[in-house]
Amino acid sequence: MNTDRAREVLFDALGQLAPEVDPAEIDPTAVLRDAADLDSVDFLELVAQLSEAIGVDIREDDYPQLDTIDSAVAFLAARG
C-alpha cells in the first residue's frame, strides 16, 4: 500500500470515529489520541477498523506506531 492510500484509510477510519474532527487539520506529528480526542475504546475501534481495512492483525505492541498521523501512515503503508 502506498502512503497516499494509507493516509486515506486512516482518515476514513478517523472520520467514522470522530466525524467532528477534520484529520487533514491535525498536525501530522501530534499525538493522534489527543488531537482527535479519542478515548481508549475509540482507539481500539480505530485499530480494529485499520486492521480490517489492510487485512492484517495489528497487535498491541504495534500501537505505539499509531501515535501520530505520520507514524500511522508509515505503519499502514509498510503493512498493507
Biopython code that builds the backbone (N, CA, C, O; Angstrom):
import numpy as np
from Bio.PDB.StructureBuilder import StructureBuilder

atoms = [
    (1, "MET", "N", (0.850, -1.161, 0.000)),
    (1, "MET", "CA", (0.000, 0.000, 0.000)),
    (1, "MET", "C", (0.905, 1.236, 0.000)),
    (1, "MET", "O", (1.893, 1.287, 0.733)),
    (2, "ASN", "N", (0.568, 2.211, -0.811)),
    (2, "ASN", "CA", (1.376, 3.427, -0.826)),
    (2, "ASN", "C", (0.910, 4.385, 0.271)),
    (2, "ASN", "O", (-0.138, 4.177, 0.883)),
    (3, "THR", "N", (1.685, 5.420, 0.510)),
    (3, "THR", "CA", (1.375, 6.327, 1.614)),
    (3, "THR", "C", (0.080, 7.104, 1.386)),
    (3, "THR", "O", (-0.633, 7.400, 2.345)),
    (4, "ASP", "N", (-0.234, 7.437, 0.144)),
    (4, "ASP", "CA", (-1.498, 8.143, -0.115)),
    (4, "ASP", "C", (-2.691, 7.280, 0.259)),
    (4, "ASP", "O", (-3.641, 7.760, 0.877)),
    (5, "ARG", "N", (-2.643, 6.021, -0.110)),
    (5, "ARG", "CA", (-3.743, 5.102, 0.235)),
    (5, "ARG", "C", (-3.789, 4.871, 1.749)),
    (5, "ARG", "O", (-4.873, 4.805, 2.329)),
    (6, "ALA", "N", (-2.640, 4.749, 2.383)),
    (6, "ALA", "CA", (-2.591, 4.558, 3.830)),
    (6, "ALA", "C", (-3.207, 5.761, 4.548)),
    (6, "ALA", "O", (-3.949, 5.597, 5.516)),
    (7, "ARG", "N", (-2.899, 6.962, 4.074)),
    (7, "ARG", "CA", (-3.474, 8.177, 4.669)),
    (7, "ARG", "C", (-4.989, 8.192, 4.475)),
    (7, "ARG", "O", (-5.732, 8.573, 5.379)),
    (8, "GLU", "N", (-5.440, 7.780, 3.303)),
    (8, "GLU", "CA", (-6.876, 7.724, 3.024)),
    (8, "GLU", "C", (-7.579, 6.738, 3.960)),
    (8, "GLU", "O", (-8.646, 7.044, 4.492)),
    (9, "VAL", "N", (-7.000, 5.580, 4.160)),
    (9, "VAL", "CA", (-7.566, 4.569, 5.057)),
    (9, "VAL", "C", (-7.649, 5.122, 6.482)),
    (9, "VAL", "O", (-8.670, 4.974, 7.154)),
    (10, "LEU", "N", (-6.579, 5.752, 6.930)),
    (10, "LEU", "CA", (-6.553, 6.326, 8.273)),
    (10, "LEU", "C", (-7.599, 7.430, 8.417)),
    (10, "LEU", "O", (-8.343, 7.452, 9.397)),
    (11, "PHE", "N", (-7.660, 8.333, 7.461)),
    (11, "PHE", "CA", (-8.608, 9.446, 7.529)),
    (11, "PHE", "C", (-10.049, 8.957, 7.463)),
    (11, "PHE", "O", (-10.921, 9.517, 8.127)),
    (12, "ASP", "N", (-10.311, 7.923, 6.672)),
    (12, "ASP", "CA", (-11.663, 7.345, 6.619)),
    (12, "ASP", "C", (-12.061, 6.782, 7.983)),
    (12, "ASP", "O", (-13.176, 7.011, 8.453)),
    (13, "ALA", "N", (-11.153, 6.050, 8.608)),
    (13, "ALA", "CA", (-11.438, 5.463, 9.916)),
    (13, "ALA", "C", (-11.643, 6.557, 10.960)),
    (13, "ALA", "O", (-12.561, 6.475, 11.776)),
    (14, "LEU", "N", (-10.799, 7.569, 10.936)),
    (14, "LEU", "CA", (-10.956, 8.673, 11.879)),
    (14, "LEU", "C", (-12.275, 9.407, 11.657)),
    (14, "LEU", "O", (-12.931, 9.819, 12.613)),
    (15, "GLY", "N", (-12.656, 9.567, 10.399)),
    (15, "GLY", "CA", (-13.909, 10.236, 10.075)),
    (15, "GLY", "C", (-15.119, 9.506, 10.618)),
    (15, "GLY", "O", (-16.112, 10.134, 10.985)),
    (16, "GLN", "N", (-15.049, 8.195, 10.673)),
    (16, "GLN", "CA", (-16.153, 7.408, 11.221)),
    (16, "GLN", "C", (-16.212, 7.507, 12.739)),
    (16, "GLN", "O", (-17.292, 7.538, 13.329)),
    (17, "LEU", "N", (-15.036, 7.556, 13.367)),
    (17, "LEU", "CA", (-14.976, 7.591, 14.828)),
    (17, "LEU", "C", (-15.152, 8.985, 15.410)),
    (17, "LEU", "O", (-15.730, 9.146, 16.485)),
    (18, "ALA", "N", (-14.661, 9.975, 14.711)),
    (18, "ALA", "CA", (-14.712, 11.360, 15.198)),
    (18, "ALA", "C", (-15.129, 12.275, 14.051)),
    (18, "ALA", "O", (-14.310, 13.033, 13.532)),
    (19, "PRO", "N", (-16.395, 12.209, 13.654)),
    (19, "PRO", "CA", (-16.834, 12.987, 12.482)),
    (19, "PRO", "C", (-16.688, 14.498, 12.652)),
    (19, "PRO", "O", (-16.683, 15.242, 11.672)),
    (20, "GLU", "N", (-16.570, 14.944, 13.901)),
    (20, "GLU", "CA", (-16.420, 16.379, 14.149)),
    (20, "GLU", "C", (-14.990, 16.871, 13.927)),
    (20, "GLU", "O", (-14.734, 18.075, 13.942)),
    (21, "VAL", "N", (-14.059, 15.934, 13.722)),
    (21, "VAL", "CA", (-12.649, 16.260, 13.546)),
    (21, "VAL", "C", (-12.272, 16.116, 12.074)),
    (21, "VAL", "O", (-12.619, 15.131, 11.423)),
    (22, "ASP", "N", (-11.557, 17.113, 11.564)),
    (22, "ASP", "CA", (-11.033, 17.025, 10.196)),
    (22, "ASP", "C", (-9.586, 16.548, 10.286)),
    (22, "ASP", "O", (-8.707, 17.320, 10.668)),
    (23, "PRO", "N", (-9.328, 15.284, 9.940)),
    (23, "PRO", "CA", (-7.965, 14.752, 10.079)),
    (23, "PRO", "C", (-6.921, 15.562, 9.314)),
    (23, "PRO", "O", (-5.757, 15.598, 9.711)),
    (24, "ALA", "N", (-7.322, 16.206, 8.230)),
    (24, "ALA", "CA", (-6.376, 16.993, 7.442)),
    (24, "ALA", "C", (-5.879, 18.211, 8.212)),
    (24, "ALA", "O", (-4.833, 18.770, 7.882)),
    (25, "GLU", "N", (-6.617, 18.624, 9.230)),
    (25, "GLU", "CA", (-6.219, 19.790, 10.021)),
    (25, "GLU", "C", (-5.395, 19.421, 11.250)),
    (25, "GLU", "O", (-4.917, 20.305, 11.961)),
    (26, "ILE", "N", (-5.224, 18.134, 11.504)),
    (26, "ILE", "CA", (-4.423, 17.680, 12.646)),
    (26, "ILE", "C", (-2.946, 17.742, 12.271)),
    (26, "ILE", "O", (-2.551, 17.310, 11.188)),
    (27, "ASP", "N", (-2.149, 18.276, 13.166)),
    (27, "ASP", "CA", (-0.701, 18.271, 12.977)),
    (27, "ASP", "C", (-0.274, 16.814, 12.832)),
    (27, "ASP", "O", (-0.521, 16.017, 13.736)),
    (28, "PRO", "N", (0.358, 16.447, 11.724)),
    (28, "PRO", "CA", (0.700, 15.034, 11.491)),
    (28, "PRO", "C", (1.715, 14.465, 12.479)),
    (28, "PRO", "O", (1.947, 13.256, 12.500)),
    (29, "THR", "N", (2.324, 15.330, 13.302)),
    (29, "THR", "CA", (3.273, 14.847, 14.308)),
    (29, "THR", "C", (2.688, 14.912, 15.717)),
    (29, "THR", "O", (3.353, 14.532, 16.681)),
    (30, "ALA", "N", (1.456, 15.389, 15.844)),
    (30, "ALA", "CA", (0.806, 15.479, 17.155)),
    (30, "ALA", "C", (0.315, 14.100, 17.589)),
    (30, "ALA", "O", (0.069, 13.232, 16.752)),
    (31, "VAL", "N", (0.175, 13.906, 18.875)),
    (31, "VAL", "CA", (-0.361, 12.651, 19.400)),
    (31, "VAL", "C", (-1.807, 12.533, 18.927)),
    (31, "VAL", "O", (-2.657, 13.353, 19.273)),
    (32, "LEU", "N", (-2.063, 11.525, 18.152)),
    (32, "LEU", "CA", (-3.351, 11.354, 17.491)),
    (32, "LEU", "C", (-4.510, 11.235, 18.471)),
    (32, "LEU", "O", (-5.565, 11.833, 18.258)),
    (33, "ARG", "N", (-4.325, 10.478, 19.533)),
    (33, "ARG", "CA", (-5.405, 10.303, 20.517)),
    (33, "ARG", "C", (-5.848, 11.646, 21.077)),
    (33, "ARG", "O", (-7.044, 11.899, 21.225)),
    (34, "ASP", "N", (-4.884, 12.508, 21.388)),
    (34, "ASP", "CA", (-5.205, 13.818, 21.941)),
    (34, "ASP", "C", (-5.807, 14.735, 20.877)),
    (34, "ASP", "O", (-6.813, 15.402, 21.119)),
    (35, "ALA", "N", (-5.194, 14.763, 19.720)),
    (35, "ALA", "CA", (-5.629, 15.672, 18.657)),
    (35, "ALA", "C", (-7.036, 15.355, 18.165)),
    (35, "ALA", "O", (-7.796, 16.263, 17.828)),
    (36, "ALA", "N", (-7.386, 14.068, 18.122)),
    (36, "ALA", "CA", (-8.717, 13.661, 17.657)),
    (36, "ALA", "C", (-9.662, 13.378, 18.820)),
    (36, "ALA", "O", (-10.804, 12.969, 18.611)),
    (37, "ASP", "N", (-9.185, 13.598, 20.046)),
    (37, "ASP", "CA", (-9.986, 13.384, 21.258)),
    (37, "ASP", "C", (-10.558, 11.962, 21.309)),
    (37, "ASP", "O", (-11.755, 11.762, 21.513)),
    (38, "LEU", "N", (-9.663, 10.978, 21.115)),
    (38, "LEU", "CA", (-10.062, 9.575, 21.149)),
    (38, "LEU", "C", (-9.815, 8.997, 22.534)),
    (38, "LEU", "O", (-8.715, 9.115, 23.073)),
    (39, "ASP", "N", (-10.834, 8.375, 23.109)),
    (39, "ASP", "CA", (-10.620, 7.678, 24.377)),
    (39, "ASP", "C", (-10.114, 6.268, 24.065)),
    (39, "ASP", "O", (-9.900, 5.926, 22.902)),
    (40, "SER", "N", (-9.927, 5.465, 25.087)),
    (40, "SER", "CA", (-9.363, 4.119, 24.913)),
    (40, "SER", "C", (-10.211, 3.247, 24.003)),
    (40, "SER", "O", (-9.687, 2.536, 23.147)),
    (41, "VAL", "N", (-11.517, 3.305, 24.191)),
    (41, "VAL", "CA", (-12.426, 2.496, 23.375)),
    (41, "VAL", "C", (-12.389, 2.961, 21.923)),
    (41, "VAL", "O", (-12.363, 2.144, 21.003)),
    (42, "ASP", "N", (-12.387, 4.279, 21.721)),
    (42, "ASP", "CA", (-12.299, 4.811, 20.362)),
    (42, "ASP", "C", (-11.008, 4.358, 19.681)),
    (42, "ASP", "O", (-11.010, 3.985, 18.508)),
    (43, "PHE", "N", (-9.900, 4.397, 20.437)),
    (43, "PHE", "CA", (-8.627, 3.984, 19.854)),
    (43, "PHE", "C", (-8.653, 2.517, 19.456)),
    (43, "PHE", "O", (-8.159, 2.151, 18.389)),
    (44, "LEU", "N", (-9.226, 1.677, 20.308)),
    (44, "LEU", "CA", (-9.324, 0.245, 19.971)),
    (44, "LEU", "C", (-10.209, 0.036, 18.746)),
    (44, "LEU", "O", (-9.937, -0.842, 17.927)),
    (45, "GLU", "N", (-11.253, 0.825, 18.617)),
    (45, "GLU", "CA", (-12.113, 0.745, 17.432)),
    (45, "GLU", "C", (-11.345, 1.199, 16.190)),
    (45, "GLU", "O", (-11.494, 0.617, 15.115)),
    (46, "LEU", "N", (-10.530, 2.234, 16.342)),
    (46, "LEU", "CA", (-9.688, 2.688, 15.232)),
    (46, "LEU", "C", (-8.754, 1.568, 14.795)),
    (46, "LEU", "O", (-8.612, 1.302, 13.601)),
    (47, "VAL", "N", (-8.123, 0.919, 15.751)),
    (47, "VAL", "CA", (-7.214, -0.192, 15.447)),
    (47, "VAL", "C", (-7.966, -1.298, 14.706)),
    (47, "VAL", "O", (-7.463, -1.840, 13.723)),
    (48, "ALA", "N", (-9.161, -1.629, 15.173)),
    (48, "ALA", "CA", (-9.958, -2.680, 14.530)),
    (48, "ALA", "C", (-10.308, -2.294, 13.095)),
    (48, "ALA", "O", (-10.222, -3.125, 12.191)),
    (49, "GLN", "N", (-10.697, -1.050, 12.885)),
    (49, "GLN", "CA", (-11.041, -0.610, 11.530)),
    (49, "GLN", "C", (-9.826, -0.623, 10.608)),
    (49, "GLN", "O", (-9.918, -1.039, 9.454)),
    (50, "LEU", "N", (-8.698, -0.167, 11.122)),
    (50, "LEU", "CA", (-7.480, -0.172, 10.313)),
    (50, "LEU", "C", (-7.047, -1.597, 9.987)),
    (50, "LEU", "O", (-6.647, -1.896, 8.862)),
    (51, "SER", "N", (-7.132, -2.459, 10.973)),
    (51, "SER", "CA", (-6.764, -3.856, 10.777)),
    (51, "SER", "C", (-7.618, -4.499, 9.682)),
    (51, "SER", "O", (-7.112, -5.211, 8.814)),
    (52, "GLU", "N", (-8.913, -4.233, 9.743)),
    (52, "GLU", "CA", (-9.814, -4.776, 8.730)),
    (52, "GLU", "C", (-9.516, -4.179, 7.348)),
    (52, "GLU", "O", (-9.536, -4.886, 6.340)),
    (53, "ALA", "N", (-9.245, -2.893, 7.317)),
    (53, "ALA", "CA", (-9.002, -2.214, 6.037)),
    (53, "ALA", "C", (-7.749, -2.729, 5.335)),
    (53, "ALA", "O", (-7.719, -2.831, 4.108)),
    (54, "ILE", "N", (-6.711, -3.055, 6.115)),
    (54, "ILE", "CA", (-5.472, -3.514, 5.475)),
    (54, "ILE", "C", (-5.356, -5.034, 5.458)),
    (54, "ILE", "O", (-4.452, -5.583, 4.829)),
    (55, "GLY", "N", (-6.274, -5.715, 6.150)),
    (55, "GLY", "CA", (-6.269, -7.171, 6.141)),
    (55, "GLY", "C", (-5.140, -7.798, 6.925)),
    (55, "GLY", "O", (-4.705, -8.910, 6.625)),
    (56, "VAL", "N", (-4.661, -7.079, 7.939)),
    (56, "VAL", "CA", (-3.557, -7.561, 8.772)),
    (56, "VAL", "C", (-3.909, -7.287, 10.221)),
    (56, "VAL", "O", (-4.404, -6.208, 10.548)),
    (57, "ASP", "N", (-3.659, -8.255, 11.095)),
    (57, "ASP", "CA", (-3.869, -8.027, 12.518)),
    (57, "ASP", "C", (-2.861, -7.003, 13.022)),
    (57, "ASP", "O", (-1.669, -7.086, 12.727)),
    (58, "ILE", "N", (-3.357, -6.041, 13.780)),
    (58, "ILE", "CA", (-2.481, -5.066, 14.415)),
    (58, "ILE", "C", (-2.403, -5.458, 15.882)),
    (58, "ILE", "O", (-3.395, -5.417, 16.610)),
    (59, "ARG", "N", (-1.210, -5.835, 16.295)),
    (59, "ARG", "CA", (-1.011, -6.313, 17.667)),
    (59, "ARG", "C", (-0.832, -5.138, 18.630)),
    (59, "ARG", "O", (-0.505, -4.021, 18.229)),
    (60, "GLU", "N", (-1.055, -5.423, 19.896)),
    (60, "GLU", "CA", (-0.941, -4.379, 20.912)),
    (60, "GLU", "C", (0.456, -3.750, 20.934)),
    (60, "GLU", "O", (0.591, -2.552, 21.184)),
    (61, "ASP", "N", (1.480, -4.542, 20.678)),
    (61, "ASP", "CA", (2.824, -3.963, 20.693)),
    (61, "ASP", "C", (3.089, -3.079, 19.470)),
    (61, "ASP", "O", (4.125, -2.418, 19.399)),
    (62, "ASP", "N", (2.157, -3.064, 18.505)),
    (62, "ASP", "CA", (2.249, -2.162, 17.356)),
    (62, "ASP", "C", (1.584, -0.811, 17.631)),
    (62, "ASP", "O", (1.791, 0.140, 16.877)),
    (63, "TYR", "N", (0.798, -0.715, 18.692)),
    (63, "TYR", "CA", (0.033, 0.502, 18.969)),
    (63, "TYR", "C", (0.879, 1.772, 19.010)),
    (63, "TYR", "O", (0.423, 2.804, 18.516)),
    (64, "PRO", "N", (2.094, 1.749, 19.576)),
    (64, "PRO", "CA", (2.898, 2.978, 19.584)),
    (64, "PRO", "C", (3.191, 3.521, 18.175)),
    (64, "PRO", "O", (3.451, 4.712, 18.002)),
    (65, "GLN", "N", (3.145, 2.644, 17.189)),
    (65, "GLN", "CA", (3.387, 3.081, 15.820)),
    (65, "GLN", "C", (2.185, 3.826, 15.244)),
    (65, "GLN", "O", (2.255, 4.375, 14.144)),
    (66, "LEU", "N", (1.092, 3.841, 15.989)),
    (66, "LEU", "CA", (-0.114, 4.552, 15.567)),
    (66, "LEU", "C", (-0.289, 5.854, 16.352)),
    (66, "LEU", "O", (-1.382, 6.421, 16.367)),
    (67, "ASP", "N", (0.760, 6.328, 16.996)),
    (67, "ASP", "CA", (0.683, 7.512, 17.858)),
    (67, "ASP", "C", (0.395, 8.811, 17.114)),
    (67, "ASP", "O", (-0.304, 9.679, 17.637)),
    (68, "THR", "N", (0.916, 8.954, 15.917)),
    (68, "THR", "CA", (0.720, 10.179, 15.143)),
    (68, "THR", "C", (0.204, 9.813, 13.753)),
    (68, "THR", "O", (0.247, 8.651, 13.347)),
    (69, "ILE", "N", (-0.273, 10.798, 13.049)),
    (69, "ILE", "CA", (-0.706, 10.534, 11.675)),
    (69, "ILE", "C", (0.475, 10.051, 10.845)),
    (69, "ILE", "O", (0.366, 9.066, 10.115)),
    (70, "ASP", "N", (1.602, 10.746, 10.957)),
    (70, "ASP", "CA", (2.779, 10.349, 10.167)),
    (70, "ASP", "C", (3.218, 8.920, 10.459)),
    (70, "ASP", "O", (3.480, 8.150, 9.535)),
    (71, "SER", "N", (3.302, 8.557, 11.743)),
    (71, "SER", "CA", (3.763, 7.209, 12.077)),
    (71, "SER", "C", (2.719, 6.163, 11.701)),
    (71, "SER", "O", (3.071, 5.060, 11.283)),
    (72, "ALA", "N", (1.443, 6.499, 11.846)),
    (72, "ALA", "CA", (0.379, 5.552, 11.474)),
    (72, "ALA", "C", (0.373, 5.319, 9.969)),
    (72, "ALA", "O", (0.219, 4.184, 9.518)),
    (73, "VAL", "N", (0.538, 6.372, 9.196)),
    (73, "VAL", "CA", (0.576, 6.231, 7.734)),
    (73, "VAL", "C", (1.769, 5.366, 7.324)),
    (73, "VAL", "O", (1.635, 4.491, 6.469)),
    (74, "ALA", "N", (2.920, 5.604, 7.923)),
    (74, "ALA", "CA", (4.098, 4.789, 7.600)),
    (74, "ALA", "C", (3.867, 3.340, 7.971)),
    (74, "ALA", "O", (4.232, 2.439, 7.215)),
    (75, "PHE", "N", (3.264, 3.102, 9.129)),
    (75, "PHE", "CA", (2.973, 1.738, 9.561)),
    (75, "PHE", "C", (2.024, 1.047, 8.594)),
    (75, "PHE", "O", (2.278, -0.075, 8.157)),
    (76, "LEU", "N", (0.930, 1.722, 8.264)),
    (76, "LEU", "CA", (-0.069, 1.136, 7.358)),
    (76, "LEU", "C", (0.521, 0.880, 5.980)),
    (76, "LEU", "O", (0.257, -0.158, 5.374)),
    (77, "ALA", "N", (1.313, 1.816, 5.483)),
    (77, "ALA", "CA", (1.929, 1.645, 4.168)),
    (77, "ALA", "C", (2.863, 0.440, 4.151)),
    (77, "ALA", "O", (2.922, -0.291, 3.163)),
    (78, "ALA", "N", (3.581, 0.238, 5.228)),
    (78, "ALA", "CA", (4.523, -0.887, 5.302)),
    (78, "ALA", "C", (3.812, -2.215, 5.476)),
    (78, "ALA", "O", (4.297, -3.237, 4.989)),
    (79, "ARG", "N", (2.680, -2.229, 6.153)),
    (79, "ARG", "CA", (1.985, -3.478, 6.469)),
    (79, "ARG", "C", (0.884, -3.822, 5.471)),
    (79, "ARG", "O", (0.548, -4.992, 5.288)),
    (80, "GLY", "N", (0.326, -2.808, 4.831)),
    (80, "GLY", "CA", (-0.839, -3.022, 3.970)),
    (80, "GLY", "C", (-0.537, -3.464, 2.593)),
    (80, "GLY", "O", (-1.453, -3.670, 1.796)),
]
sb = StructureBuilder()
sb.init_structure("model")
sb.init_model(0)
sb.init_chain("A")
sb.init_seg("    ")
for serial, (resi, resn, name, xyz) in enumerate(atoms, 1):
    if name == "N":
        sb.init_residue(resn, " ", resi, " ")
    sb.init_atom(name, np.array(xyz, "f"), 0.0, 1.0, " ", f" {name:<3s}", serial, name[0])
structure = sb.get_structure()
